[in-house]
Amino acid sequence: MTRGNQRDQDRLKAQKKAAANAKKPKESATSLAKRKEADADALRAKQKRKEDEQKAGATAK
């Protein structure tokens, strides 16, 4: 359990953190959707490369 000065220090630290987060711009729905689509495309490309490598390895044997 925090007591005395430690409680005050923790409270100030939490206030500073909340203030820093409030200054950050929020991500809009359109940019979020674009980012999700880009991430999905990257994963699809990675899976395709892996499948191609497995097929190439199977034919080489």
PQR file with spaces between the fields and no chain letter, atoms N, CA, C, O and H, PARSE charges and radii, in Angstrom:
ATOM       1  N    MET     1       0.850   -1.178    0.000 -0.4000 1.5000
ATOM       2  CA   MET     1       0.000    0.000    0.000 -0.0000 2.0000
ATOM       3  C    MET     1       0.891    1.234    0.000  0.5500 1.7000
ATOM       4  O    MET     1       1.839    1.325    0.779 -0.5500 1.4000
ATOM       5  N    THR     2       0.584    2.175   -0.870 -0.4000 1.5000
ATOM       6  CA   THR     2       1.384    3.395   -0.939 -0.0000 2.0000
ATOM       7  C    THR     2       0.926    4.361    0.135  0.5500 1.7000
ATOM       8  O    THR     2      -0.255    4.444    0.470 -0.5500 1.4000
ATOM       9  H    THR     2      -0.187    2.101   -1.503  0.4000 1.0000
ATOM      10  N    ARG     3       1.892    5.085    0.659 -0.4000 1.5000
ATOM      11  CA   ARG     3       1.578    6.024    1.737 -0.0000 2.0000
ATOM      12  C    ARG     3       2.257    7.357    1.495  0.5500 1.7000
ATOM      13  O    ARG     3       3.322    7.429    0.883 -0.5500 1.4000
ATOM      14  H    ARG     3       2.851    5.018    0.387  0.4000 1.0000
ATOM      15  N    GLY     4       1.636    8.388    1.973 -0.4000 1.5000
ATOM      16  CA   GLY     4       2.249    9.701    2.021 -0.0000 2.0000
ATOM      17  C    GLY     4       2.740   10.217    0.691  0.5500 1.7000
ATOM      18  O    GLY     4       1.970   10.349   -0.260 -0.5500 1.4000
ATOM      19  H    GLY     4       0.770    8.330    2.470  0.4000 1.0000
ATOM      20  N    ASN     5       4.032   10.511    0.626 -0.4000 1.5000
ATOM      21  CA   ASN     5       4.662   11.132   -0.531 -0.0000 2.0000
ATOM      22  C    ASN     5       4.563   10.240   -1.770  0.5500 1.7000
ATOM      23  O    ASN     5       4.394   10.746   -2.879 -0.5500 1.4000
ATOM      24  H    ASN     5       4.658   10.404    1.399  0.4000 1.0000
ATOM      25  N    GLN     6       4.664    8.944   -1.598 -0.4000 1.5000
ATOM      26  CA   GLN     6       4.605    8.032   -2.739 -0.0000 2.0000
ATOM      27  C    GLN     6       3.256    8.140   -3.455  0.5500 1.7000
ATOM      28  O    GLN     6       3.198    8.108   -4.684 -0.5500 1.4000
ATOM      29  H    GLN     6       4.802    8.533   -0.696  0.4000 1.0000
ATOM      30  N    ARG     7       2.198    8.265   -2.698 -0.4000 1.5000
ATOM      31  CA   ARG     7       0.860    8.408   -3.283 -0.0000 2.0000
ATOM      32  C    ARG     7       0.784    9.677   -4.115  0.5500 1.7000
ATOM      33  O    ARG     7       0.241    9.670   -5.220 -0.5500 1.4000
ATOM      34  H    ARG     7       2.245    8.291   -1.699  0.4000 1.0000
ATOM      35  N    ASP     8       1.330   10.772   -3.584 -0.4000 1.5000
ATOM      36  CA   ASP     8       1.328   12.043   -4.314 -0.0000 2.0000
ATOM      37  C    ASP     8       2.167   11.946   -5.582  0.5500 1.7000
ATOM      38  O    ASP     8       1.770   12.458   -6.629 -0.5500 1.4000
ATOM      39  H    ASP     8       1.771   10.778   -2.687  0.4000 1.0000
ATOM      40  N    GLN     9       3.316   11.298   -5.497 -0.4000 1.5000
ATOM      41  CA   GLN     9       4.176   11.144   -6.672 -0.0000 2.0000
ATOM      42  C    GLN     9       3.481   10.313   -7.751  0.5500 1.7000
ATOM      43  O    GLN     9       3.552   10.643   -8.935 -0.5500 1.4000
ATOM      44  H    GLN     9       3.639   10.883   -4.647  0.4000 1.0000
ATOM      45  N    ASP    10       2.821    9.253   -7.347 -0.4000 1.5000
ATOM      46  CA   ASP    10       2.101    8.413   -8.299 -0.0000 2.0000
ATOM      47  C    ASP    10       0.954    9.186   -8.953  0.5500 1.7000
ATOM      48  O    ASP    10       0.696    9.026  -10.146 -0.5500 1.4000
ATOM      49  H    ASP    10       2.763    8.985   -6.385  0.4000 1.0000
ATOM      50  N    ARG    11       0.281   10.005   -8.188 -0.4000 1.5000
ATOM      51  CA   ARG    11      -0.816   10.806   -8.716 -0.0000 2.0000
ATOM      52  C    ARG    11      -0.300   11.797   -9.756  0.5500 1.7000
ATOM      53  O    ARG    11      -0.913   11.962  -10.811 -0.5500 1.4000
ATOM      54  H    ARG    11       0.490   10.136   -7.219  0.4000 1.0000
ATOM      55  N    LEU    12       0.835   12.466   -9.462 -0.4000 1.5000
ATOM      56  CA   LEU    12       1.421   13.409  -10.414 -0.0000 2.0000
ATOM      57  C    LEU    12       1.879   12.695  -11.686  0.5500 1.7000
ATOM      58  O    LEU    12       1.694   13.204  -12.791 -0.5500 1.4000
ATOM      59  H    LEU    12       1.332   12.332   -8.605  0.4000 1.0000
ATOM      60  N    LYS    13       2.472   11.525  -11.524 -0.4000 1.5000
ATOM      61  CA   LYS    13       2.938   10.745  -12.669 -0.0000 2.0000
ATOM      62  C    LYS    13       1.755   10.365  -13.566  0.5500 1.7000
ATOM      63  O    LYS    13       1.850   10.440  -14.791 -0.5500 1.4000
ATOM      64  H    LYS    13       2.622   11.112  -10.625  0.4000 1.0000
ATOM      65  N    ALA    14       0.652    9.961  -12.953 -0.4000 1.5000
ATOM      66  CA   ALA    14      -0.534    9.583  -13.716 -0.0000 2.0000
ATOM      67  C    ALA    14      -1.118   10.794  -14.445  0.5500 1.7000
ATOM      68  O    ALA    14      -1.590   10.668  -15.575 -0.5500 1.4000
ATOM      69  H    ALA    14       0.575    9.901  -11.957  0.4000 1.0000
ATOM      70  N    GLN    15      -1.089   11.962  -13.809 -0.4000 1.5000
ATOM      71  CA   GLN    15      -1.600   13.170  -14.449 -0.0000 2.0000
ATOM      72  C    GLN    15      -0.752   13.557  -15.655  0.5500 1.7000
ATOM      73  O    GLN    15      -1.286   13.953  -16.690 -0.5500 1.4000
ATOM      74  H    GLN    15      -0.706   12.065  -12.891  0.4000 1.0000
ATOM      75  N    LYS    16       0.571   13.444  -15.523 -0.4000 1.5000
ATOM      76  CA   LYS    16       1.459   13.758  -16.638 -0.0000 2.0000
ATOM      77  C    LYS    16       1.225   12.802  -17.801  0.5500 1.7000
ATOM      78  O    LYS    16       1.210   13.213  -18.961 -0.5500 1.4000
ATOM      79  H    LYS    16       1.005   13.122  -14.682  0.4000 1.0000
ATOM      80  N    LYS    17       1.045   11.535  -17.486 -0.4000 1.5000
ATOM      81  CA   LYS    17       0.818   10.530  -18.523 -0.0000 2.0000
ATOM      82  C    LYS    17      -0.503   10.797  -19.240  0.5500 1.7000
ATOM      83  O    LYS    17      -0.574   10.695  -20.465 -0.5500 1.4000
ATOM      84  H    LYS    17       1.058   11.201  -16.544  0.4000 1.0000
ATOM      85  N    ALA    18      -1.541   11.136  -18.494 -0.4000 1.5000
ATOM      86  CA   ALA    18      -2.841   11.423  -19.089 -0.0000 2.0000
ATOM      87  C    ALA    18      -2.769   12.672  -19.963  0.5500 1.7000
ATOM      88  O    ALA    18      -3.392   12.721  -21.023 -0.5500 1.4000
ATOM      89  H    ALA    18      -1.483   11.218  -17.499  0.4000 1.0000
ATOM      90  N    ALA    19      -2.020   13.673  -19.532 -0.4000 1.5000
ATOM      91  CA   ALA    19      -1.880   14.897  -20.311 -0.0000 2.0000
ATOM      92  C    ALA    19      -1.122   14.621  -21.606  0.5500 1.7000
ATOM      93  O    ALA    19      -1.462   15.181  -22.648 -0.5500 1.4000
ATOM      94  H    ALA    19      -1.514   13.633  -18.670  0.4000 1.0000
ATOM      95  N    ALA    20      -0.107   13.774  -21.557 -0.4000 1.5000
ATOM      96  CA   ALA    20       0.662   13.439  -22.754 -0.0000 2.0000
ATOM      97  C    ALA    20      -0.208   12.674  -23.744  0.5500 1.7000
ATOM      98  O    ALA    20      -0.105   12.895  -24.951 -0.5500 1.4000
ATOM      99  H    ALA    20       0.169   13.319  -20.711  0.4000 1.0000
ATOM     100  N    ASN    21      -1.056   11.787  -23.261 -0.4000 1.5000
ATOM     101  CA   ASN    21      -1.935   11.019  -24.134 -0.0000 2.0000
ATOM     102  C    ASN    21      -3.026   11.895  -24.744  0.5500 1.7000
ATOM     103  O    ASN    21      -3.486   11.623  -25.853 -0.5500 1.4000
ATOM     104  H    ASN    21      -1.140   11.607  -22.280  0.4000 1.0000
ATOM     105  N    ALA    22      -3.439   12.932  -24.040 -0.4000 1.5000
ATOM     106  CA   ALA    22      -4.482   13.817  -24.543 -0.0000 2.0000
ATOM     107  C    ALA    22      -3.976   14.648  -25.716  0.5500 1.7000
ATOM     108  O    ALA    22      -4.765   15.068  -26.563 -0.5500 1.4000
ATOM     109  H    ALA    22      -3.065   13.152  -23.139  0.4000 1.0000
ATOM     110  N    LYS    23      -2.657   14.892  -25.774 -0.4000 1.5000
ATOM     111  CA   LYS    23      -2.088   15.707  -26.835 -0.0000 2.0000
ATOM     112  C    LYS    23      -1.952   14.936  -28.144  0.5500 1.7000
ATOM     113  O    LYS    23      -1.877   15.545  -29.212 -0.5500 1.4000
ATOM     114  H    LYS    23      -2.017   14.551  -25.086  0.4000 1.0000
ATOM     115  N    LYS    24      -1.918   13.621  -28.077 -0.4000 1.5000
ATOM     116  CA   LYS    24      -1.737   12.811  -29.276 -0.0000 2.0000
ATOM     117  C    LYS    24      -2.990   12.885  -30.147  0.5500 1.7000
ATOM     118  O    LYS    24      -4.109   12.836  -29.636 -0.5500 1.4000
ATOM     119  H    LYS    24      -1.979   13.127  -27.209  0.4000 1.0000
ATOM     120  N    PRO    25      -2.799   13.001  -31.460 -0.5600 1.5000
ATOM     121  CA   PRO    25      -3.977   13.040  -32.337  0.2800 2.0000
ATOM     122  C    PRO    25      -4.636   11.665  -32.405  0.5500 1.7000
ATOM     123  O    PRO    25      -3.967   10.633  -32.377 -0.5500 1.4000
ATOM     124  N    LYS    26      -5.932   11.680  -32.493 -0.4000 1.5000
ATOM     125  CA   LYS    26      -6.687   10.432  -32.588 -0.0000 2.0000
ATOM     126  C    LYS    26      -6.635    9.932  -34.023  0.5500 1.7000
ATOM     127  O    LYS    26      -6.588   10.726  -34.963 -0.5500 1.4000
ATOM     128  H    LYS    26      -6.475   12.519  -32.516  0.4000 1.0000
ATOM     129  N    GLU    27      -6.642    8.616  -34.188 -0.4000 1.5000
ATOM     130  CA   GLU    27      -6.620    8.031  -35.524 -0.0000 2.0000
ATOM     131  C    GLU    27      -8.045    7.988  -36.063  0.5500 1.7000
ATOM     132  O    GLU    27      -8.954    7.489  -35.399 -0.5500 1.4000
ATOM     133  H    GLU    27      -6.681    7.971  -33.424  0.4000 1.0000
ATOM     134  N    SER    28      -8.229    8.511  -37.262 -0.4000 1.5000
ATOM     135  CA   SER    28      -9.574    8.551  -37.833 -0.0000 2.0000
ATOM     136  C    SER    28      -9.969    7.160  -38.317  0.5500 1.7000
ATOM     137  O    SER    28      -9.125    6.278  -38.475 -0.5500 1.4000
ATOM     138  H    SER    28      -7.491    8.916  -37.801  0.4000 1.0000
ATOM     139  N    ALA    29     -11.245    6.984  -38.547 -0.4000 1.5000
ATOM     140  CA   ALA    29     -11.764    5.686  -38.977 -0.0000 2.0000
ATOM     141  C    ALA    29     -11.228    5.314  -40.350  0.5500 1.7000
ATOM     142  O    ALA    29     -10.961    4.142  -40.617 -0.5500 1.4000
ATOM     143  H    ALA    29     -11.931    7.700  -38.419  0.4000 1.0000
ATOM     144  N    THR    30     -11.069    6.305  -41.224 -0.4000 1.5000
ATOM     145  CA   THR    30     -10.576    5.991  -42.570 -0.0000 2.0000
ATOM     146  C    THR    30      -9.118    5.578  -42.533  0.5500 1.7000
ATOM     147  O    THR    30      -8.730    4.636  -43.224 -0.5500 1.4000
ATOM     148  H    THR    30     -11.286    7.256  -41.008  0.4000 1.0000
ATOM     149  N    SER    31      -8.301    6.261  -41.743 -0.4000 1.5000
ATOM     150  CA   SER    31      -6.891    5.883  -41.681 -0.0000 2.0000
ATOM     151  C    SER    31      -6.734    4.542  -40.973  0.5500 1.7000
ATOM     152  O    SER    31      -5.831    3.770  -41.297 -0.5500 1.4000
ATOM     153  H    SER    31      -8.616    7.027  -41.182  0.4000 1.0000
ATOM     154  N    LEU    32      -7.597    4.266  -40.023 -0.4000 1.5000
ATOM     155  CA   LEU    32      -7.554    2.974  -39.342 -0.0000 2.0000
ATOM     156  C    LEU    32      -7.895    1.855  -40.314  0.5500 1.7000
ATOM     157  O    LEU    32      -7.251    0.806  -40.306 -0.5500 1.4000
ATOM     158  H    LEU    32      -8.330    4.894  -39.760  0.4000 1.0000
ATOM     159  N    ALA    33      -8.904    2.072  -41.151 -0.4000 1.5000
ATOM     160  CA   ALA    33      -9.295    1.067  -42.134 -0.0000 2.0000
ATOM     161  C    ALA    33      -8.181    0.852  -43.158  0.5500 1.7000
ATOM     162  O    ALA    33      -7.917   -0.281  -43.560 -0.5500 1.4000
ATOM     163  H    ALA    33      -9.427    2.925  -41.157  0.4000 1.0000
ATOM     164  N    LYS    34      -7.531    1.933  -43.577 -0.4000 1.5000
ATOM     165  CA   LYS    34      -6.426    1.817  -44.530 -0.0000 2.0000
ATOM     166  C    LYS    34      -5.269    1.036  -43.922  0.5500 1.7000
ATOM     167  O    LYS    34      -4.655    0.202  -44.586 -0.5500 1.4000
ATOM     168  H    LYS    34      -7.746    2.853  -43.250  0.4000 1.0000
ATOM     169  N    ARG    35      -4.980    1.310  -42.662 -0.4000 1.5000
ATOM     170  CA   ARG    35      -3.877    0.615  -41.993 -0.0000 2.0000
ATOM     171  C    ARG    35      -4.191   -0.865  -41.839  0.5500 1.7000
ATOM     172  O    ARG    35      -3.319   -1.711  -42.039 -0.5500 1.4000
ATOM     173  H    ARG    35      -5.479    1.988  -42.122  0.4000 1.0000
ATOM     174  N    LYS    36      -5.435   -1.182  -41.484 -0.4000 1.5000
ATOM     175  CA   LYS    36      -5.834   -2.584  -41.352 -0.0000 2.0000
ATOM     176  C    LYS    36      -5.722   -3.310  -42.687  0.5500 1.7000
ATOM     177  O    LYS    36      -5.265   -4.452  -42.741 -0.5500 1.4000
ATOM     178  H    LYS    36      -6.144   -0.495  -41.322  0.4000 1.0000
ATOM     179  N    GLU    37      -6.137   -2.648  -43.765 -0.4000 1.5000
ATOM     180  CA   GLU    37      -6.051   -3.257  -45.094 -0.0000 2.0000
ATOM     181  C    GLU    37      -4.598   -3.466  -45.506  0.5500 1.7000
ATOM     182  O    GLU    37      -4.260   -4.499  -46.084 -0.5500 1.4000
ATOM     183  H    GLU    37      -6.508   -1.720  -43.722  0.4000 1.0000
ATOM     184  N    ALA    38      -3.741   -2.498  -45.213 -0.4000 1.5000
ATOM     185  CA   ALA    38      -2.323   -2.637  -45.544 -0.0000 2.0000
ATOM     186  C    ALA    38      -1.692   -3.785  -44.754  0.5500 1.7000
ATOM     187  O    ALA    38      -0.884   -4.541  -45.293 -0.5500 1.4000
ATOM     188  H    ALA    38      -4.015   -1.659  -44.743  0.4000 1.0000
ATOM     189  N    ASP    39      -2.056   -3.911  -43.492 -0.4000 1.5000
ATOM     190  CA   ASP    39      -1.550   -5.013  -42.672 -0.0000 2.0000
ATOM     191  C    ASP    39      -2.016   -6.354  -43.215  0.5500 1.7000
ATOM     192  O    ASP    39      -1.250   -7.316  -43.258 -0.5500 1.4000
ATOM     193  H    ASP    39      -2.713   -3.296  -43.054  0.4000 1.0000
ATOM     194  N    ALA    40      -3.272   -6.414  -43.628 -0.4000 1.5000
ATOM     195  CA   ALA    40      -3.815   -7.653  -44.175 -0.0000 2.0000
ATOM     196  C    ALA    40      -3.106   -8.022  -45.479  0.5500 1.7000
ATOM     197  O    ALA    40      -2.802   -9.192  -45.713 -0.5500 1.4000
ATOM     198  H    ALA    40      -3.895   -5.632  -43.593  0.4000 1.0000
ATOM     199  N    ASP    41      -2.843   -7.024  -46.326 -0.4000 1.5000
ATOM     200  CA   ASP    41      -2.125   -7.286  -47.571 -0.0000 2.0000
ATOM     201  C    ASP    41      -0.723   -7.816  -47.296  0.5500 1.7000
ATOM     202  O    ASP    41      -0.254   -8.733  -47.970 -0.5500 1.4000
ATOM     203  H    ASP    41      -3.089   -6.074  -46.135  0.4000 1.0000
ATOM     204  N    ALA    42      -0.061   -7.238  -46.309 -0.4000 1.5000
ATOM     205  CA   ALA    42       1.285   -7.686  -45.966 -0.0000 2.0000
ATOM     206  C    ALA    42       1.261   -9.128  -45.480  0.5500 1.7000
ATOM     207  O    ALA    42       2.135   -9.917  -45.837 -0.5500 1.4000
ATOM     208  H    ALA    42      -0.442   -6.493  -45.761  0.4000 1.0000
ATOM     209  N    LEU    43       0.273   -9.477  -44.672 -0.4000 1.5000
ATOM     210  CA   LEU    43       0.170  -10.856  -44.181 -0.0000 2.0000
ATOM     211  C    LEU    43      -0.125  -11.829  -45.323  0.5500 1.7000
ATOM     212  O    LEU    43       0.429  -12.928  -45.365 -0.5500 1.4000
ATOM     213  H    LEU    43      -0.438   -8.836  -44.381  0.4000 1.0000
ATOM     214  N    ARG    44      -0.997  -11.425  -46.248 -0.4000 1.5000
ATOM     215  CA   ARG    44      -1.300  -12.292  -47.394 -0.0000 2.0000
ATOM     216  C    ARG    44      -0.052  -12.539  -48.233  0.5500 1.7000
ATOM     217  O    ARG    44       0.189  -13.661  -48.678 -0.5500 1.4000
ATOM     218  H    ARG    44      -1.447  -10.533  -46.214  0.4000 1.0000
ATOM     219  N    ALA    45       0.742  -11.491  -48.448 -0.4000 1.5000
ATOM     220  CA   ALA    45       1.967  -11.633  -49.233 -0.0000 2.0000
ATOM     221  C    ALA    45       2.953  -12.550  -48.518  0.5500 1.7000
ATOM     222  O    ALA    45       3.619  -13.368  -49.151 -0.5500 1.4000
ATOM     223  H    ALA    45       0.546  -10.580  -48.087  0.4000 1.0000
ATOM     224  N    LYS    46       3.042  -12.412  -47.211 -0.4000 1.5000
ATOM     225  CA   LYS    46       3.946  -13.257  -46.432 -0.0000 2.0000
ATOM     226  C    LYS    46       3.508  -14.722  -46.506  0.5500 1.7000
ATOM     227  O    LYS    46       4.345  -15.612  -46.660 -0.5500 1.4000
ATOM     228  H    LYS    46       2.500  -11.747  -46.696  0.4000 1.0000
ATOM     229  N    GLN    47       2.216  -14.972  -46.396 -0.4000 1.5000
ATOM     230  CA   GLN    47       1.710  -16.344  -46.483 -0.0000 2.0000
ATOM     231  C    GLN    47       1.948  -16.933  -47.865  0.5500 1.7000
ATOM     232  O    GLN    47       2.278  -18.113  -47.988 -0.5500 1.4000
ATOM     233  H    GLN    47       1.537  -14.249  -46.271  0.4000 1.0000
ATOM     234  N    LYS    48       1.784  -16.118  -48.912 -0.4000 1.5000
ATOM     235  CA   LYS    48       2.013  -16.588  -50.275 -0.0000 2.0000
ATOM     236  C    LYS    48       3.478  -16.960  -50.472  0.5500 1.7000
ATOM     237  O    LYS    48       3.782  -17.989  -51.076 -0.5500 1.4000
ATOM     238  H    LYS    48       1.517  -15.159  -48.812  0.4000 1.0000
ATOM     239  N    ARG    49       4.393  -16.122  -49.962 -0.4000 1.5000
ATOM     240  CA   ARG    49       5.821  -16.434  -50.072 -0.0000 2.0000
ATOM     241  C    ARG    49       6.150  -17.742  -49.364  0.5500 1.7000
ATOM     242  O    ARG    49       6.927  -18.551  -49.871 -0.5500 1.4000
ATOM     243  H    ARG    49       4.146  -15.286  -49.472  0.4000 1.0000
ATOM     244  N    LYS    50       5.560  -17.944  -48.201 -0.4000 1.5000
ATOM     245  CA   LYS    50       5.814  -19.172  -47.438 -0.0000 2.0000
ATOM     246  C    LYS    50       5.304  -20.394  -48.208  0.5500 1.7000
ATOM     247  O    LYS    50       5.984  -21.417  -48.283 -0.5500 1.4000
ATOM     248  H    LYS    50       4.929  -17.287  -47.790  0.4000 1.0000
ATOM     249  N    GLU    51       4.110  -20.277  -48.775 -0.4000 1.5000
ATOM     250  CA   GLU    51       3.558  -21.386  -49.549 -0.0000 2.0000
ATOM     251  C    GLU    51       4.424  -21.678  -50.771  0.5500 1.7000
ATOM     252  O    GLU    51       4.661  -22.839  -51.105 -0.5500 1.4000
ATOM     253  H    GLU    51       3.558  -19.446  -48.714  0.4000 1.0000
ATOM     254  N    ASP    52       4.896  -20.625  -51.438 -0.4000 1.5000
ATOM     255  CA   ASP    52       5.754  -20.800  -52.611 -0.0000 2.0000
ATOM     256  C    ASP    52       7.065  -21.498  -52.230  0.5500 1.7000
ATOM     257  O    ASP    52       7.554  -22.363  -52.956 -0.5500 1.4000
ATOM     258  H    ASP    52       4.703  -19.682  -51.167  0.4000 1.0000
ATOM     259  N    GLU    53       7.621  -21.108  -51.081 -0.4000 1.5000
ATOM     260  CA   GLU    53       8.858  -21.748  -50.622 -0.0000 2.0000
ATOM     261  C    GLU    53       8.623  -23.224  -50.317  0.5500 1.7000
ATOM     262  O    GLU    53       9.465  -24.066  -50.628 -0.5500 1.4000
ATOM     263  H    GLU    53       7.224  -20.406  -50.490  0.4000 1.0000
ATOM     264  N    GLN    54       7.485  -23.535  -49.714 -0.4000 1.5000
ATOM     265  CA   GLN    54       7.177  -24.935  -49.394 -0.0000 2.0000
ATOM     266  C    GLN    54       6.983  -25.745  -50.674  0.5500 1.7000
ATOM     267  O    GLN    54       7.427  -26.890  -50.752 -0.5500 1.4000
ATOM     268  H    GLN    54       6.801  -22.850  -49.462  0.4000 1.0000
ATOM     269  N    LYS    55       6.326  -25.163  -51.678 -0.4000 1.5000
ATOM     270  CA   LYS    55       6.121  -25.856  -52.942 -0.0000 2.0000
ATOM     271  C    LYS    55       7.459  -26.085  -53.648  0.5500 1.7000
ATOM     272  O    LYS    55       7.696  -27.148  -54.222 -0.5500 1.4000
ATOM     273  H    LYS    55       5.965  -24.232  -51.614  0.4000 1.0000
ATOM     274  N    ALA    56       8.324  -25.078  -53.597 -0.4000 1.5000
ATOM     275  CA   ALA    56       9.630  -25.198  -54.231 -0.0000 2.0000
ATOM     276  C    ALA    56      10.473  -26.247  -53.524  0.5500 1.7000
ATOM     277  O    ALA    56      11.216  -26.992  -54.163 -0.5500 1.4000
ATOM     278  H    ALA    56       8.132  -24.215  -53.130  0.4000 1.0000
ATOM     279  N    GLY    57      10.355  -26.303  -52.212 -0.4000 1.5000
ATOM     280  CA   GLY    57      11.087  -27.307  -51.441 -0.0000 2.0000
ATOM     281  C    GLY    57      10.582  -28.710  -51.712  0.5500 1.7000
ATOM     282  O    GLY    57      11.364  -29.661  -51.732 -0.5500 1.4000
ATOM     283  H    GLY    57       9.751  -25.698  -51.693  0.4000 1.0000
ATOM     284  N    ALA    58       9.285  -28.847  -51.919 -0.4000 1.5000
ATOM     285  CA   ALA    58       8.689  -30.163  -52.177 -0.0000 2.0000
ATOM     286  C    ALA    58       9.088  -30.677  -53.561  0.5500 1.7000
ATOM     287  O    ALA    58       9.316  -31.875  -53.735 -0.5500 1.4000
ATOM     288  H    ALA    58       8.650  -28.075  -51.903  0.4000 1.0000
ATOM     289  N    THR    59       9.173  -29.790  -54.534 -0.4000 1.5000
ATOM     290  CA   THR    59       9.547  -30.210  -55.884 -0.0000 2.0000
ATOM     291  C    THR    59      11.038  -30.478  -55.993  0.5500 1.7000
ATOM     292  O    THR    59      11.461  -31.241  -56.862 -0.5500 1.4000
ATOM     293  H    THR    59       8.989  -28.818  -54.392  0.4000 1.0000
ATOM     294  N    ALA    60      11.838  -29.875  -55.140 -0.4000 1.5000
ATOM     295  CA   ALA    60      13.290  -30.067  -55.188 -0.0000 2.0000
ATOM     296  C    ALA    60      13.683  -31.414  -54.634  0.5500 1.7000
ATOM     297  O    ALA    60      14.762  -31.913  -54.955 -0.5500 1.4000
ATOM     298  H    ALA    60      11.494  -29.256  -54.434  0.4000 1.0000
ATOM     299  N    LYS    61      12.855  -32.018  -53.820 -0.4000 1.5000
ATOM     300  CA   LYS    61      13.193  -33.309  -53.193 -0.0000 2.0000
ATOM     301  C    LYS    61      13.069  -34.451  -54.122  0.5500 1.7000
ATOM     302  O    LYS    61      13.321  -35.592  -53.734 -0.5500 1.4000
ATOM     303  H    LYS    61      11.978  -31.613  -53.559  0.4000 1.0000
